[in-house]
């Protein structure tokens, strides 16, 4: 159990550091007008998730700690959008199109609504 947690933590640290580096680089290249760093991280993280999932499926019994290091740790810290994308694709591949649509649309709408609500609540509590 400790090895598993350490693997996730190490992968998470590496993913978070890379995410920060991409954001810094994107601001230097493109400025602050559009969140290019987040966009780049989300797209590349989703692509990497696709590559990793296929490669892990092809491996002969990949070690669970290795999978957790890469998928949960590294990609989880690099971008949670990659996990969101994988979940959506999994639902589509299963033929659960209704659930996929609800998940895709609901995640965006409910998450943004929750952010606005939390901001308003927090402003109300601290003012």
C-alpha positions as CSV (number, residue, x, y, z in Angstrom):
1,X,0.0,0.0,0.0
2,X,2.8,2.4,0.9
3,X,4.6,1.7,-2.4
4,X,1.3,2.4,-4.3
5,X,0.9,5.7,-2.6
6,X,4.5,6.7,-3.2
7,X,4.2,5.8,-6.9
8,X,1.0,7.9,-7.2
9,X,2.7,10.8,-5.3
10,X,5.8,10.7,-7.4
11,X,3.8,10.6,-10.7
12,X,1.7,13.4,-9.4
13,X,4.7,15.5,-8.5
14,X,6.2,15.0,-12.0
15,X,2.8,15.8,-13.7
16,X,2.3,18.9,-11.7
17,X,5.8,20.2,-12.4
18,X,5.4,19.6,-16.1
19,X,1.9,21.3,-16.1
20,X,3.5,24.3,-14.4
21,X,6.3,24.4,-16.9
22,X,3.9,24.2,-19.9
23,X,1.8,27.1,-18.4
24,X,4.9,29.2,-17.9
25,X,6.1,28.4,-21.5
26,X,2.7,29.2,-23.0
27,X,2.5,32.6,-21.3
28,X,6.0,33.4,-22.5
29,X,5.1,32.4,-26.1
30,X,1.5,33.6,-26.3
31,X,0.8,36.0,-23.5
32,X,-2.1,36.1,-21.1
33,X,-5.0,36.7,-23.5
34,X,-6.1,33.1,-23.8
35,X,-5.4,30.1,-21.5
36,X,-3.1,28.4,-24.0
37,X,-1.3,26.5,-21.3
38,X,-4.4,24.8,-20.0
39,X,-5.6,24.2,-23.5
40,X,-2.2,22.5,-24.5
41,X,-2.2,20.5,-21.3
42,X,-5.7,19.3,-21.7
43,X,-5.2,18.2,-25.4
44,X,-1.8,16.6,-24.9
45,X,-2.9,15.0,-21.6
46,X,-5.9,13.5,-23.4
47,X,-3.7,12.2,-26.2
48,X,-1.2,10.8,-23.8
49,X,-4.0,9.0,-21.9
50,X,-5.1,7.4,-25.2
51,X,-1.5,6.2,-25.9
52,X,-1.0,5.0,-22.4
53,X,-4.3,3.1,-22.2
54,X,-3.6,1.2,-25.4
55,X,0.1,0.5,-24.5
56,X,-1.0,-0.8,-21.0
57,X,-3.6,-3.0,-22.6
58,X,-1.0,-4.5,-24.9
59,X,1.5,-5.2,-22.1
60,X,1.6,-8.6,-20.6
61,X,0.1,-8.0,-17.2
62,X,1.5,-4.5,-16.5
63,X,2.3,-3.9,-12.9
64,X,-0.6,-2.1,-11.2
65,X,1.9,0.3,-9.4
66,X,3.3,1.3,-12.8
67,X,-0.2,2.0,-14.1
68,X,-1.1,4.1,-11.0
69,X,2.1,6.0,-11.4
70,X,1.4,7.0,-15.0
71,X,-2.4,7.2,-15.1
72,X,-3.5,8.3,-11.6
73,X,-0.3,10.1,-10.6
74,X,1.3,11.7,-13.6
75,X,-1.6,12.2,-15.9
76,X,-4.0,12.9,-13.0
77,X,-1.8,15.8,-11.9
78,X,-0.9,16.9,-15.4
79,X,-4.5,17.2,-16.4
80,X,-7.7,15.8,-14.9
81,X,-9.2,16.5,-18.4
82,X,-7.5,13.4,-19.7
83,X,-9.4,11.2,-17.2
84,X,-12.6,13.0,-18.1
85,X,-11.9,12.3,-21.8
86,X,-11.2,8.6,-21.0
87,X,-14.4,8.2,-19.1
88,X,-16.4,9.8,-21.9
89,X,-14.8,7.6,-24.5
90,X,-15.3,4.5,-22.4
91,X,-19.0,5.3,-22.1
92,X,-19.2,5.8,-25.9
93,X,-17.3,2.6,-26.6
94,X,-19.7,0.7,-24.4
95,X,-22.6,2.1,-26.4
96,X,-23.9,4.2,-23.5
97,X,-24.4,7.2,-25.7
98,X,-27.1,8.8,-23.5
99,X,-24.9,8.5,-20.4
100,X,-21.9,9.8,-22.4
101,X,-23.9,12.8,-23.5
102,X,-25.1,13.4,-20.0
103,X,-21.6,13.0,-18.6
104,X,-20.0,15.3,-21.2
105,X,-22.6,18.0,-21.0
106,X,-23.3,17.6,-17.3
107,X,-19.7,17.7,-16.3
108,X,-19.1,21.0,-18.0
109,X,-22.4,22.7,-17.0
110,X,-22.5,21.4,-13.4
111,X,-18.8,22.1,-12.8
112,X,-19.0,25.7,-14.1
113,X,-22.2,26.2,-12.1
114,X,-20.5,24.8,-9.0
115,X,-17.6,27.2,-9.5
116,X,-19.9,30.2,-9.8
117,X,-22.0,29.1,-6.7
118,X,-18.9,28.5,-4.6
119,X,-17.4,31.9,-5.6
120,X,-20.7,33.7,-4.7
121,X,-21.0,31.7,-1.4
122,X,-17.4,32.5,-0.5
123,X,-17.7,36.2,-1.3
124,X,-20.9,36.2,0.9
125,X,-19.1,34.5,3.8
126,X,-16.1,36.8,3.8
127,X,-17.7,40.1,3.2
